[in-house]
Structure formats: structure tokens, C-alpha cells
Amino acid sequence: MVLPQGGGAVEVKARRRLKEEGAFEALVNEMETKLAELGNGIPGCTPSVSDLDLSQNHVTPEQLERVLSIVTTHNVFVRRFRLFGIPTFTDDAMRILGDHLRGLTKEQAPTEMHLSDCAITSEGFYHLMSAIEESDLYPGAPPGGKPRPLYLRLENNYISEESLKEKQEAGVVRAFKKSMGQREVTTSSPVKVDIIVHENSSWKQKTGEPPAPENAPPPRMVNDRWDEQQRAKQAMPLAAAAAAAAWGQWQKPQWGGWGGWGGGADRMFTRVGEGPSLMAKAGYVKPEPTGLAAGLNKGFITTRRTLKTKPSYRIGRKSQRGALIKEVVREVAGFAPYERRMIELLRVGSAATLKRALKVAKKRLGTHKRGKKKRDEMAEALAALRKKGARSIAPGVKLDTLRYSVFVSRLLVVAAGRKNIHFRTAPRHAAAWMDCSKISWESRIGD
């Protein structure tokens, strides 16, 4: 539920995941572990939670206070709070959230708060607004941006419209419509909060008292573009399988999906409807043919042969020897120019430079997925460089292999100098020479 985002940031994705017993304790333990790793990861880079999503769970005020105490203990600030659809989010929870804001600096102030569909009344609204008015957190300016008020959503709560209009007339709150475009204000502007309203300028608040949590309506579907993309991505294979099964057709698998051409062991045809996926899983055995020209498992009866495992089936698997050679080459040759450029961008640690580093990696490597992987690799390399005193040590290189690296680096010089071999191919020749001559590197390290 705690997902790393690179550059010292994580996301907490716990929407509708805390209903089972022990789920909240698991989330708390995972947050403590990941935030502790962030604090020790990249020196000079302030760790942050880009999205804290606890929505549509029965989170009590005591549990919210515990989560905020963990964030405060590890000196981590939250950019976006998603706490909508929580029937137990009452005025006490708003008081706890307001006390949390009082202890923040202007650089640590959150930019968004989603508190709709909760049990907040006018009392809780005044608790939050007093914390905002007493501090100078807003309007806050993102790195390299213009000052903006707090983005706040409070629809479907139990706040009286008189309380909202009172703060609006005082100039502290601005009724903001999404169609209004940019939200920038001047530094001297008294507007501290942008409360989202509908196109008809309605605050969309309920009347009466909040119901008990057990009597609250079920969570409603929200318009979350990221969740819609994930659901559509998961539903595409099942929808295609259902359509093909309706026509009784055979379905071919896709060539490796997004990651490439795929392995040869999985390239086989499967009958649609025999499993949840269009491609055969490991251990699947095709049924014997019936010898009939039509019907299930139709086809001529044949004697099947057991095929040998081809070397092409092992494409993409990482071996110990290959990993060691890559470590040695990284130790001897260092980083490529574009990798050094990414390290310099990551060293700054701002959101703009993190995005710029990803853009550099995507341009050189070709895909978004490879770019993100390379950015994470360079972030680990930067942390290792700072930890080891700015030594060019590759991510994952262990200290007990450094003596071996020194020995192999000497072999690279010998292979490139004596045999007139290009330096890029020297590691292959050096490794082959060691295998053939059965050299004991431990005995030669002092030569």
C-alpha cells in the first residue's frame, strides 16, 4: 500500500483496503518502514508523501492521529490528503488535522485536501479554518511556481452555508469552479483556501445531523482518472476473451505485451474461456484431440513429442556471472554521459529536476517504463555515492567484490593493450581468459 515514486517520495494507496482486521496495523508498519528508509536514502533530499489516500474506510480520529504522528516523527510532509468518503471523519478528526497544520512550515504545507462525503459539521470547519488563518501557510508557492491557495473539497458534508459564506465574505475563502482555470494569486492576497463548488455556485452541503457510521450510505464511485485507466487495463483481456468465446474462435496471444517480444516458452495458442488469461500459464497441458472434425478439442490424433528446452527460452534471465560482469564494468568504466546528467539532476532533488531526469532517460532508452527504471537506478547510485564518500560505486556492488573488481580491471588493461582489443569488448575477452586459464584471482590480487 506504500508505493515508492523516486526522488525521496512515496504514495500511500489504501482506499477501501482497511476494512479487514489487521489491515490498518499492516499499513502503519509499512509506513514506518518505508519512511525510515526514505530518511536514510538520499541525504539533502526532503522525503515526502505525494498522495496520502485513506478514503472510503472507517478510519477513526485516533487512527488518523496515529498516521499523522508517524509522518511528523519521520519529518515527512504530505502534498495531498485524500480522506473523502469516511463516515467516521467527524469534527474531532478536523481538530486533529488542524493541529497538524499548526506545526508545519510554509514549505511543508499540503497543496490539496479532499474531505468530501464525510461527517463534518460547521464546528469542524471552523477548527480547520482557524488553523489556516492563524498560520502563514497559504497562499503557498510550489517549487518554481506562483502562489496558490489550498485546494479544498468539502461537498456532501453537514456544514451550514452561512458558515461557508461568512468565510467567503471575509476574503479568506474563494468559491472556485474548475472551469475558472488557473488558481494563482498574489503573495499579498488574503485568499487562503479555494473551496470547490459546482458550476451553479452551489456549496452542495447536506442538512441535519451526520448519521452513525453504521447507517452511512455506501461509498460512491468517484471520477478518478488513474483508477479508471487501471480498471480498463485489467478489463481489456477479459472483455476480449468473452467476445471471442461468444463466436467460438481460437485466440492468439499478444507478442509480449508492453515489455518486448516475450519468451518462446509462453507462445502457444489457448482456447478462450479455459482460463482468466489469453495466454497459457505455466503447467498448462493442452487436452488430447478427439479425432473429430468439429466440437471441443477437435483435430487429428497425434503422438506428442517432448521438446528440449531451447537456449532462447532463457533470454532475459539474470545469471550470477552476467551480474558480476556488469558490476565490474560499471566499477571500471563508470557512468555514461546521460547517466551522469541524470545524477546531476537528481542531486538537486526538486520536482522539476526529477521530471527532467525521467525525460532524459526516456529519450535515450525509448520507453516510459525503462526511463522510470533507470531513474530509480540512478537514485540508488546517487545514494551510494554519497554514502561511500562520492566513490563511483555501482548500485548493488558489495564490498567483498571490490578486490575482485581491482583484479579484473587489471585484466581489462592487459586484454585491451596486449591483444589490441577495443575497450568495450575487453570485459568479454578478460572473462573468457579467466575461465580458460583457471586463474585464482585471490592469489594474483597482490601481483
Backbone hydrogen bonds, N-H to C=O, Kabsch-Sander energy under -0.5 kcal/mol:
donor,donor_aa,acceptor,acceptor_aa,energy
3,L,1,M,-0.6
3,L,11,E,-3.1
5,Q,9,A,-2.9
6,G,9,A,-0.8
10,V,48,S,-1.6
11,E,3,L,-2.7
12,V,51,D,-3.1
13,K,1,M,-3.1
13,K,11,E,-0.7
14,A,12,V,-0.8
14,A,53,D,-2.3
16,R,55,S,-1.7
17,R,14,A,-1.7
23,A,20,E,-1.6
26,A,22,G,-1.9
27,L,23,A,-2.1
28,V,24,F,-2.5
29,N,25,E,-2.4
30,E,26,A,-2.2
31,M,27,L,-2.6
32,E,28,V,-2.4
33,T,29,N,-2.1
34,K,30,E,-2.7
35,L,31,M,-2.8
36,A,32,E,-1.7
37,E,33,T,-1.9
38,L,34,K,-2.1
39,G,35,L,-2.0
40,N,36,A,-1.2
41,G,37,E,-0.5
41,G,38,L,-1.0
42,I,38,L,-0.7
45,C,42,I,-1.7
46,T,44,G,-0.6
48,S,8,G,-2.0
49,V,77,F,-2.3
50,S,10,V,-2.0
50,S,48,S,-0.6
51,D,10,V,-0.7
52,L,80,R,-2.8
53,D,12,V,-2.6
53,D,51,D,-0.8
54,L,52,L,-0.7
54,L,82,R,-2.3
56,Q,84,F,-2.2
57,N,54,L,-0.5
59,V,57,N,-1.4
60,T,58,H,-0.6
64,L,60,T,-2.3
65,E,61,P,-2.3
66,R,62,E,-1.7
67,V,63,Q,-2.1
68,L,64,L,-2.4
69,S,65,E,-2.0
70,I,66,R,-1.7
71,V,67,V,-2.0
72,T,68,L,-2.4
73,T,69,S,-2.5
74,H,70,I,-1.8
75,N,72,T,-1.3
76,V,71,V,-2.5
77,F,47,P,-1.0
79,R,49,V,-2.7
80,R,49,V,-0.6
81,F,112,E,-2.1
82,R,52,L,-2.9
82,R,80,R,-0.6
83,L,81,F,-0.6
83,L,114,H,-2.5
85,G,116,S,-2.4
89,F,86,I,-1.7
90,T,88,T,-1.4
94,M,90,T,-1.6
95,R,91,D,-2.0
96,I,92,D,-2.0
97,L,93,A,-2.4
98,G,94,M,-2.3
99,D,95,R,-2.3
100,H,96,I,-1.8
101,L,97,L,-1.7
102,R,98,G,-1.6
103,G,99,D,-0.8
103,G,100,H,-0.6
104,L,101,L,-1.6
108,Q,105,T,-0.6
109,A,106,K,-0.7
111,T,79,R,-2.4
112,E,79,R,-1.5
113,M,151,Y,-2.7
114,H,81,F,-2.6
115,L,113,M,-0.7
115,L,153,R,-2.3
117,D,155,E,-2.5
119,A,89,F,-1.8
122,S,158,Y,-0.6
125,F,121,T,-1.9
126,Y,122,S,-2.3
127,H,123,E,-1.7
128,L,124,G,-1.9
129,M,125,F,-2.4
130,S,126,Y,-2.4
131,A,127,H,-1.5
132,I,128,L,-1.8
133,E,129,M,-2.8
134,E,130,S,-2.0
135,S,131,A,-0.6
140,G,148,R,-2.1
145,G,142,P,-2.5
148,R,140,G,-2.6
150,L,192,K,-2.6
151,Y,111,T,-2.2
152,L,150,L,-0.8
152,L,194,D,-2.7
153,R,113,M,-2.0
156,N,204,K,-3.0
157,N,154,L,-0.6
158,Y,120,I,-2.7
163,S,160,S,-0.5
164,L,160,S,-1.4
165,K,161,E,-2.7
166,E,162,E,-1.8
167,K,163,S,-1.5
168,Q,164,L,-1.7
169,E,165,K,-2.7
170,A,166,E,-1.5
171,G,168,Q,-1.1
172,V,167,K,-1.4
173,V,167,K,-1.6
174,R,193,V,-2.3
176,F,174,R,-0.8
176,F,195,I,-2.5
180,M,177,K,-1.8
181,G,178,K,-1.1
185,V,147,P,-2.2
189,S,186,T,-1.4
192,K,172,V,-2.5
193,V,172,V,-1.9
194,D,150,L,-3.4
195,I,174,R,-1.8
195,I,193,V,-0.7
196,I,152,L,-2.2
196,I,194,D,-0.5
197,V,176,F,-2.2
198,H,202,S,-1.5
201,S,198,H,-2.2
206,K,157,N,-3.5
215,N,212,A,-1.5
216,A,213,P,-0.9
224,D,222,V,-1.6
225,R,223,N,-0.6
228,E,224,D,-2.3
229,Q,225,R,-2.2
230,Q,226,W,-2.0
231,R,227,D,-2.7
232,A,228,E,-2.5
233,K,229,Q,-2.3
234,Q,230,Q,-1.9
235,A,231,R,-1.9
236,M,232,A,-1.3
238,L,234,Q,-0.6
239,A,235,A,-2.6
240,A,236,M,-2.3
241,A,237,P,-2.3
242,A,238,L,-2.3
243,A,239,A,-2.2
244,A,240,A,-2.3
245,A,241,A,-2.4
246,A,242,A,-1.7
247,W,243,A,-1.0
248,G,244,A,-0.8
249,Q,244,A,-2.0
251,Q,270,T,-1.0
256,G,254,Q,-1.9
259,G,256,G,-1.0
260,G,257,G,-0.5
266,D,263,G,-0.7
267,R,264,G,-1.0
268,M,266,D,-1.6
270,T,251,Q,-0.9
272,V,249,Q,-0.5
273,G,275,G,-0.5
274,E,271,R,-1.8
284,Y,281,K,-1.8
290,T,297,N,-2.5
291,G,299,G,-1.6
298,K,295,G,-1.1
299,G,292,L,-2.5
304,R,302,T,-0.6
307,L,305,R,-0.8
313,Y,310,K,-1.4
314,R,311,P,-1.6
315,I,312,S,-1.3
317,R,314,R,-1.9
319,S,317,R,-0.6
323,A,319,S,-2.2
324,L,320,Q,-2.2
325,I,321,R,-2.3
326,K,322,G,-2.2
327,E,323,A,-2.0
328,V,324,L,-2.3
329,V,325,I,-2.6
330,R,326,K,-2.3
331,E,327,E,-2.2
332,V,328,V,-2.4
333,A,329,V,-3.1
334,G,329,V,-0.5
334,G,330,R,-1.4
340,R,336,A,-2.4
341,R,337,P,-2.0
342,M,338,Y,-1.9
343,I,339,E,-2.2
344,E,340,R,-2.1
345,L,341,R,-1.9
346,L,342,M,-2.8
347,R,343,I,-1.7
348,V,344,E,-0.8
348,V,345,L,-0.8
349,G,345,L,-1.1
354,L,350,S,-1.9
355,K,351,A,-1.9
356,R,352,A,-2.0
357,A,353,T,-2.5
358,L,354,L,-1.8
359,K,355,K,-1.9
360,V,356,R,-2.2
361,A,357,A,-2.2
362,K,358,L,-2.5
363,K,359,K,-1.9
364,R,360,V,-1.6
365,L,361,A,-2.7
366,G,362,K,-2.3
371,G,367,T,-1.7
372,K,368,H,-2.3
373,K,369,K,-2.0
374,K,370,R,-2.4
375,R,371,G,-2.3
376,D,372,K,-2.2
377,E,373,K,-2.0
378,M,374,K,-2.4
379,A,375,R,-1.9
380,E,376,D,-2.1
381,A,377,E,-2.1
382,L,378,M,-2.4
383,A,379,A,-2.0
384,A,380,E,-2.2
385,L,381,A,-2.5
386,R,382,L,-2.2
387,K,383,A,-2.1
388,K,384,A,-2.4
389,G,386,R,-0.8
390,A,385,L,-4.4
391,R,385,L,-0.6
393,I,391,R,-2.3
397,V,394,A,-1.7
401,T,398,K,-1.4
402,L,399,L,-1.3
405,S,401,T,-1.9
406,V,402,L,-2.1
407,F,403,R,-1.8
408,V,404,Y,-2.4
409,S,405,S,-2.2
410,R,406,V,-1.4
411,L,407,F,-1.6
412,L,408,V,-2.2
413,V,409,S,-1.6
414,V,410,R,-2.2
415,A,411,L,-3.1
416,A,412,L,-2.5
417,G,413,V,-2.1
418,R,414,V,-2.5
419,K,414,V,-0.7
419,K,415,A,-0.7
421,I,415,A,-0.7
425,T,422,H,-0.8
426,A,422,H,-0.7
426,A,423,F,-0.5
429,H,425,T,-1.6
430,A,426,A,-2.8
431,A,427,P,-2.4
432,A,428,R,-2.2
433,W,429,H,-2.4
434,M,430,A,-2.0
435,D,431,A,-2.0
436,C,432,A,-2.2
437,S,433,W,-2.3
438,K,434,M,-1.1
439,I,434,M,-1.0
441,W,439,I,-0.9
443,S,440,S,-0.6
444,R,440,S,-1.2
445,I,441,W,-1.0
447,D,444,R,-1.6
